[in-house]
Amino acid sequence: MVRMEHIYKTFNPGSVNEVVLFQDFALQIAAGSFVAVVGSNGSGKTTILNLLCGSLPVDSGTVFVRNREITKLKEHQRSRFIGRVFQDPSAGTCPSLTILENMALADNKGGSYLLQRGVNRKRADAYRQQLAELHMGLEDKLGVLVGSLSGGQRQALALLIATMTSIDLLILDEHTAALDPRSSETVMQLTQRVVEEKHVTTLMVTHNLKFAVGFGDRLVMMHRGHVVLDASGAEKEHLEAHDLTEKFNDISLEDGN
C-alpha cells in the first residue's frame, strides 16, 4: 500500500549543521494497517510524515501510495488522497469560518469553485449527521466559528474533515499532544473508530507511549533514522508502555547518555 524505498535525506548539507538522517531508508505499510510511530526528537518520525505528504522533498529514493509513485508530486496534489491531522488544534481547519463552511470546503476538496457559492446548504443535514457521530455536541453548532471550539472539538472536527472524502492514507501528526488527558483519550477513541469504519491506512506519530501500545495493529520505534523496533500481531498486543521506556533507556545507554 505505502512504500518508501532507498530514501536518503540530509538536512543543511555542506554546512557545519549538516545532519544525515536517512541513508537507504525503507518502510512498507500494508493496506488498512494502523501504525503507531514513536521515537526521540530527531529520530526521523516526523520527517517520514513530511516526506509522505510532500512538505519535504527526498534527496533521492521513491515514495509509493497504492502502487502509484508520488515522489515528484507537490504537497497540494498529494492532499487529494492523503489526509493529515496536525498537533496544533488550530491547524487543519479555518478558525474564521463556521463548522458548516469548513465541512463544505473539505467536501469539495479537489473540485473547482469558480464563482459558485462555497457552501451547499443542502448538505447541511448530511454534515449534521456526521458531526453527531463524533459525540462531541457539534451537530447543533453548524453556524459556530471553528475558532471558538475547544481543542478536543477542533481535533475531532479536523479528523472528520481529513476523512470526509475518500483517501488512501491518513497521517496523524501527534494529534493529541496539545490536548488535556481527558480530551486526548476521547480523540483517540474517536480515531480508532474512524480508522476501523473507513478502513483507511493510518500512520500516527505520537509521544504518548500508552497510546502507541494501546491503539493500532503495528508499532514502529525510530532512532537516528533507523527502525529499532517493529512489532505487530501478538508481539504488539503484549507490549506495554514500560517496554518502550526500557527500549529508550537501552538506546540512551548505547549512545553514552
Phi, psi and chi 1 to 4 in degrees:
 res  aa     phi    psi   chi1   chi2   chi3   chi4
   1 MET       -  -63.2  172.5   59.6 -176.8      -
   2 VAL  -114.9  129.0  176.3      -      -      -
   3 ARG  -136.5  131.5  -56.4 -163.0  -37.8  -89.5
   4 MET  -117.9  119.6  -55.9  177.3   74.1      -
   5 GLU  -124.6  132.1  -60.6  178.7  -12.8      -
   6 HIS    51.9   47.9  -53.7  -65.0      -      -
   7 ILE   -83.6  129.0  -59.6  -62.9      -      -
   8 TYR  -121.0  133.7  -72.9   78.7      -      -
   9 LYS  -148.8  123.1 -175.1   62.3 -174.3  178.2
  10 THR  -124.2  134.8  -62.1      -      -      -
  11 PHE   -99.8  140.9  -67.2   93.5      -      -
  12 ASN    53.0   49.9  -53.2  -50.5      -      -
  13 PRO   -61.1  140.0   23.7  -34.2      -      -
  14 GLY    79.4    2.4      -      -      -      -
  15 SER  -111.3  173.5   74.1      -      -      -
  16 VAL   -68.7  -17.0  -66.2      -      -      -
  17 ASN   -98.8   17.8  -63.7  -43.0      -      -
  18 GLU   -61.3  132.8  178.3  177.2  -71.1      -
  19 VAL  -130.5  115.2  175.1      -      -      -
  20 VAL   -88.5  109.9  179.3      -      -      -
  21 LEU   -95.5  -57.8 -178.2   59.1      -      -
  22 PHE  -111.1  129.6  -69.7  141.3      -      -
  23 GLN  -130.4  106.1  -63.6 -174.4   80.6      -
  24 ASP    58.0   41.8 -158.7   24.6      -      -
  25 PHE   -76.3  143.8  176.4   77.4      -      -
  26 ALA  -139.9  144.3      -      -      -      -
  27 LEU  -151.7  135.2  179.6   68.4      -      -
  28 GLN  -126.8  139.1  -66.1 -168.3   30.6      -
  29 ILE  -128.4  124.8  -56.5  173.1      -      -
  30 ALA   -72.6  152.4      -      -      -      -
  31 ALA   -59.5  132.5      -      -      -      -
  32 GLY    83.4   -2.6      -      -      -      -
  33 SER   -78.2  148.8 -176.4      -      -      -
  34 PHE  -116.0  104.1 -177.6  175.5      -      -
  35 VAL  -106.4  125.9 -176.5      -      -      -
  36 ALA   -98.4  134.5      -      -      -      -
  37 VAL  -120.4  127.7 -178.7      -      -      -
  38 VAL  -124.5  165.8  -63.0      -      -      -
  39 GLY   161.7  158.6      -      -      -      -
  40 SER   -72.2  170.2   56.2      -      -      -
  41 ASN   -60.8  134.5  -68.3  -26.9      -      -
  42 GLY    84.1    6.8      -      -      -      -
  43 SER   -77.9  -21.1   63.2      -      -      -
  44 GLY   111.5   -2.0      -      -      -      -
  45 LYS   -64.8  -45.1   57.9 -172.6 -173.1  -59.1
  46 THR   -71.9  -32.1  -58.9      -      -      -
  47 THR   -62.8  -36.3  -59.8      -      -      -
  48 ILE   -56.8  -46.4  -69.4  174.4      -      -
  49 LEU   -61.3  -45.3  -55.2 -170.7      -      -
  50 ASN   -65.8  -35.3  -69.4  -28.3      -      -
  51 LEU   -69.6  -36.3  -65.9  177.6      -      -
  52 LEU   -69.9  -40.6  -76.2  171.0      -      -
  53 CYS   -80.2  -18.1  -69.1      -      -      -
  54 GLY    92.7    5.8      -      -      -      -
  55 SER   -77.8  -12.7   50.2      -      -      -
  56 LEU  -130.7  138.3  -88.3 -179.7      -      -
  57 PRO   -87.0  152.0   32.4  -34.5      -      -
  58 VAL   -79.5  150.7  -61.3      -      -      -
  59 ASP   -73.2  -41.6  -66.5  -19.5      -      -
  60 SER  -160.8  162.9   62.5      -      -      -
  61 GLY   115.1  179.2      -      -      -      -
  62 THR  -133.4  147.9   49.9      -      -      -
  63 VAL  -125.1  130.3  179.9      -      -      -
  64 PHE  -124.3  141.7  -62.5   85.0      -      -
  65 VAL  -131.4  122.2  172.6      -      -      -
  66 ARG    52.4   48.7 -168.5  174.2  -85.2 -171.3
  67 ASN    60.5   16.6  -65.2  -39.9      -      -
  68 ARG  -109.7  124.9  172.1 -167.2 -179.1 -170.2
  69 GLU   -72.7  126.8 -175.6  178.8   -8.9      -
  70 ILE  -120.3   11.9   65.3  169.1      -      -
  71 THR   -52.4  -39.7  -45.8      -      -      -
  72 LYS   -97.8    1.2  -62.7 -174.8 -177.1  -58.5
  73 LEU   -73.4  143.9  -68.7 -174.7      -      -
  74 LYS   -73.3  164.0  -58.2  -64.2 -175.6 -177.7
  75 GLU   -59.3  -43.7 -174.8  173.3   10.9      -
  76 HIS   -67.0  -28.2   73.0  -85.8      -      -
  77 GLN   -71.3  -39.7  -65.5  173.2  -53.0      -
  78 ARG   -70.0  -26.6  -58.6 -171.6 -162.2 -167.2
  79 SER   -64.5  -14.1   68.2      -      -      -
  80 ARG   -71.4  -24.8  -65.0  178.2  180.0  177.5
  81 PHE  -130.2    4.7   51.9   88.3      -      -
  82 ILE  -125.1  121.6  -62.8  177.9      -      -
  83 GLY  -100.1  144.7      -      -      -      -
  84 ARG  -136.7  133.1 -174.0  170.5 -174.2  172.2
  85 VAL  -115.1  124.7 -177.8      -      -      -
  86 PHE   -92.8  169.0  -63.8   86.2      -      -
  87 GLN   -65.4  -42.5  174.0  180.0  -19.8      -
  88 ASP   -76.2  119.0 -175.6   -5.0      -      -
  89 PRO   -59.9  -18.2  -24.7   35.8      -      -
  90 SER   -83.8   -8.2   66.2      -      -      -
  91 ALA   -95.3  155.0      -      -      -      -
  92 GLY    88.2  -11.8      -      -      -      -
  93 THR  -138.6  164.2   55.6      -      -      -
  94 CYS  -103.3  109.1 -176.0      -      -      -
  95 PRO   -64.4  -25.7   23.6  -33.8      -      -
  96 SER   -85.8   -1.4   61.3      -      -      -
  97 LEU  -109.0  160.3  -63.1 -179.6      -      -
  98 THR   -76.7  168.4   65.2      -      -      -
  99 ILE   -57.7  -44.1  -67.2  177.2      -      -
 100 LEU   -58.4  -45.8  174.9   61.9      -      -
 101 GLU   -67.2  -39.5  -69.7  165.9  -25.8      -
 102 ASN   -62.1  -43.1  -89.4  -91.1      -      -
 103 MET   -69.2  -36.2  -65.8 -176.8   72.2      -
 104 ALA   -65.2  -39.8      -      -      -      -
 105 LEU   -63.4  -43.8  -72.1  170.8      -      -
 106 ALA   -65.6  -37.4      -      -      -      -
 107 ASP   -64.1  -26.9 -156.1   10.1      -      -
 108 ASN  -103.2   18.1 -162.2   43.8      -      -
 109 LYS   -55.4  127.6 -177.4  171.4   67.9  174.9
 110 GLY    86.5   -5.8      -      -      -      -
 111 GLY   -90.7 -179.0      -      -      -      -
 112 SER  -111.4  127.8  174.7      -      -      -
 113 TYR   -88.3  -33.1  -72.0   95.1      -      -
 114 LEU    49.3 -128.7  -62.1  177.8      -      -
 115 LEU  -107.8   17.3  -63.3  177.6      -      -
 116 GLN   -75.0  161.4  -55.7  171.5   33.7      -
 117 ARG   -65.6  139.0  -68.2 -177.0   56.5  163.1
 118 GLY   -71.9  -22.1      -      -      -      -
 119 VAL  -116.2  123.5  177.1      -      -      -
 120 ASN   -93.9  100.1 -179.7   -4.8      -      -
 121 ARG   -65.0  -19.1  -59.2 -111.8  172.7 -147.9
 122 LYS   -67.0  -17.5  -65.8  179.7 -179.4  179.0
 123 ARG   -87.6   -3.1  -66.5  -76.4  -67.0  155.4
 124 ALA   -57.2  -42.5      -      -      -      -
 125 ASP   -63.5  -38.8  -72.9  -18.4      -      -
 126 ALA   -66.1  -40.9      -      -      -      -
 127 TYR   -64.8  -41.2  -62.0  153.9      -      -
 128 ARG   -60.7  -39.5 -168.4  172.8  -72.1  109.2
 129 GLN   -66.6  -41.4  176.9   58.4   39.8      -
 130 GLN   -63.5  -39.6  -70.8  174.2  -60.2      -
 131 LEU   -67.2  -36.8  -70.1  166.6      -      -
 132 ALA   -60.6  -33.2      -      -      -      -
 133 GLU   -70.5  -12.8  -66.3  173.9   -0.6      -
 134 LEU   -79.1  -20.4  -61.4  178.9      -      -
 135 HIS    56.6   41.0  -56.3  -65.7      -      -
 136 MET  -117.5    7.0  -59.7  -74.5  -79.0      -
 137 GLY    72.6   22.8      -      -      -      -
 138 LEU   -91.7  -11.4  -62.2  177.3      -      -
 139 GLU   -65.1  -21.2   60.1  -88.8   19.5      -
 140 ASP  -103.6   17.4  -63.2  -38.5      -      -
 141 LYS  -125.3   31.8  -62.3 -177.8  178.6 -179.0
 142 LEU   -56.9  -32.3  -76.8  177.2      -      -
 143 GLY   -90.9    3.1      -      -      -      -
 144 VAL   -84.0  139.9  171.9      -      -      -
 145 LEU   -66.4  135.5  -66.2  179.1      -      -
 146 VAL   -62.3  -31.1  169.5      -      -      -
 147 GLY   -63.8  -16.1      -      -      -      -
 148 SER   -92.4   -3.2   67.6      -      -      -
 149 LEU   -79.4  161.0  -58.4  178.9      -      -
 150 SER   -72.9  166.5   68.9      -      -      -
 151 GLY   -59.7  -43.5      -      -      -      -
 152 GLY   -63.7  -41.5      -      -      -      -
 153 GLN   -64.6  -39.6  -70.6  174.2  -37.8      -
 154 ARG   -62.8  -43.6  -74.4  -76.1  -67.7  -88.4
 155 GLN   -68.5  -37.8  -72.2  -60.0   67.4      -
 156 ALA   -62.2  -43.0      -      -      -      -
 157 LEU   -65.7  -41.7  179.8   61.1      -      -
 158 ALA   -61.6  -38.3      -      -      -      -
 159 LEU   -65.3  -42.8 -178.9   62.8      -      -
 160 LEU   -62.9  -46.3  174.0   58.5      -      -
 161 ILE   -61.9  -39.6  -76.5  175.5      -      -
 162 ALA   -65.5  -22.9      -      -      -      -
 163 THR  -118.0   13.2   56.6      -      -      -
 164 MET   -64.7  -42.4  -84.2 -176.3   67.6      -
 165 THR   -98.5  162.6   57.2      -      -      -
 166 SER   -66.4  125.2  178.6      -      -      -
 167 ILE  -128.2  159.3   56.3  174.7      -      -
 168 ASP   -93.0  -25.8  -63.6  -36.6      -      -
 169 LEU  -146.9  133.4  176.3   63.7      -      -
 170 LEU  -110.4  125.1  174.3   62.0      -      -
 171 ILE  -106.8  123.9  -64.4  -69.8      -      -
 172 LEU  -113.4  106.7  -56.6  173.2      -      -
 173 ASP   -99.4   80.1 -171.4   -3.9      -      -
 174 GLU    52.0   47.3  -61.9 -174.7   42.8      -
 175 HIS   -73.2   -3.9   69.8  -49.1      -      -
 176 THR  -113.3    0.2   64.7      -      -      -
 177 ALA   -63.5  -30.7      -      -      -      -
 178 ALA   -94.2    5.9      -      -      -      -
 179 LEU  -102.0  157.4  -55.3  178.8      -      -
 180 ASP   -71.7  162.1   62.1   74.5      -      -
 181 PRO   -53.6  -42.6  -28.5   36.5      -      -
 182 ARG   -66.3  -45.1 -178.2  176.1  179.1 -179.5
 183 SER   -65.4  -36.9  -63.9      -      -      -
 184 SER   -59.9  -45.7  -64.4      -      -      -
 185 GLU   -64.3  -40.9 -169.7   69.6   40.2      -
 186 THR   -62.1  -45.7  -61.2      -      -      -
 187 VAL   -66.6  -35.7  169.5      -      -      -
 188 MET   -68.1  -40.9  -83.2  -52.3  -50.9      -
 189 GLN   -62.0  -41.4  -65.9  -68.2  -16.6      -
 190 LEU   -63.8  -41.3  173.7   61.8      -      -
 191 THR   -58.8  -47.5  -61.0      -      -      -
 192 GLN   -58.6  -42.5 -177.6   73.0   43.1      -
 193 ARG   -66.9  -42.9 -179.8  155.1   53.7   85.6
 194 VAL   -63.5  -44.5  168.4      -      -      -
 195 VAL   -61.2  -43.9  169.8      -      -      -
 196 GLU   -68.8  -42.8  -69.0  177.6   -8.8      -
 197 GLU   -70.1  -35.9  -69.7  177.6   -5.7      -
 198 LYS   -94.4   -6.6  -64.6 -178.8  179.4  -71.3
 199 HIS    52.4   41.6  -53.1  -71.5      -      -
 200 VAL   -96.4  133.8   60.7      -      -      -
 201 THR   -63.6  130.0  -54.6      -      -      -
 202 THR  -133.2  137.8  -57.7      -      -      -
 203 LEU  -124.8  116.5 -174.3   62.9      -      -
 204 MET  -118.9  121.1  175.6 -178.6   74.0      -
 205 VAL   -94.0  131.7  162.9      -      -      -
 206 THR  -149.2  150.0 -179.6      -      -      -
 207 HIS   -97.2   -7.1  -79.5  -66.1      -      -
 208 ASN   -85.8  103.9 -170.6  -48.8      -      -
 209 LEU   -66.3  -30.7  -58.6 -174.6      -      -
 210 LYS   -62.6  -44.4  174.8 -174.0  172.3 -175.9
 211 PHE   -68.7  -35.4  -69.1  162.7      -      -
 212 ALA   -62.3  -40.2      -      -      -      -
 213 VAL   -86.9  -22.7  -61.2      -      -      -
 214 GLY   -91.1  -15.9      -      -      -      -
 215 PHE  -127.7  151.0  -66.5   88.8      -      -
 216 GLY    86.7  172.7      -      -      -      -
 217 ASP  -114.1    2.7   53.2   50.8      -      -
 218 ARG  -152.0  143.4 -179.2 -180.0  170.4 -166.2
 219 LEU  -128.9  130.4 -173.5  147.2      -      -
 220 VAL  -121.5  128.9  171.3      -      -      -
 221 MET  -108.2  130.4 -179.8 -176.5  -74.2      -
 222 MET  -106.4  149.7  -61.8  -68.4  -58.9      -
 223 HIS  -154.5  118.1  179.8   64.3      -      -
 224 ARG    50.0   45.3  -65.7 -169.1  174.9 -176.9
 225 GLY    82.0    9.7      -      -      -      -
 226 HIS  -127.4  149.5  -61.7  -80.6      -      -
 227 VAL   -83.5  118.7  174.5      -      -      -
 228 VAL  -107.4   -9.5  -65.8      -      -      -
 229 LEU  -153.4  131.8  175.5   66.3      -      -
 230 ASP  -140.9  100.0 -168.9  -15.2      -      -
 231 ALA  -118.8  136.2      -      -      -      -
 232 SER  -146.5  173.7   57.3      -      -      -
 233 GLY    59.6 -138.2      -      -      -      -
 234 ALA   -62.4  -35.7      -      -      -      -
 235 GLU   -61.7  -42.7 -177.6 -177.8    5.8      -
 236 LYS   -66.5  -42.1  164.6   74.5  163.9   57.9
 237 GLU   -62.1  -30.1  -69.0  177.6    5.1      -
 238 HIS   -91.4   -4.0  -71.4   95.0      -      -
 239 LEU   -72.2  144.3  -81.8  176.5      -      -
 240 GLU  -125.9  163.6  -64.1 -176.9    9.6      -
 241 ALA   -57.0  -37.8      -      -      -      -
 242 HIS   -67.5  -25.0   70.2   81.4      -      -
 243 ASP   -64.2  -39.7  -64.2  -39.5      -      -
 244 LEU   -70.3  -38.3  -58.3 -175.6      -      -
 245 THR   -61.1  -43.0  -57.5      -      -      -
 246 GLU   -63.4  -39.0  -70.3  178.8    0.7      -
 247 LYS   -63.8  -42.5 -176.0   67.7  173.7  178.2
 248 PHE   -60.9  -42.4  -83.8  123.2      -      -
 249 ASN   -64.2  -41.2  -70.2  -22.6      -      -
 250 ASP   -61.3  -42.7  -69.8  -18.2      -      -
 251 ILE   -64.5  -40.3  -69.5  171.0      -      -
 252 SER   -63.0  -40.6  179.9      -      -      -
 253 LEU   -65.5  -39.0  -71.5  173.0      -      -
 254 GLU   -63.4  -31.4  -69.7  173.3    4.2      -
 255 ASP   -83.3   -2.5  -74.8  -13.4      -      -
 256 GLY    83.2   19.0      -      -      -      -
 257 ASN   -97.7      -  -64.0  -37.8      -      -
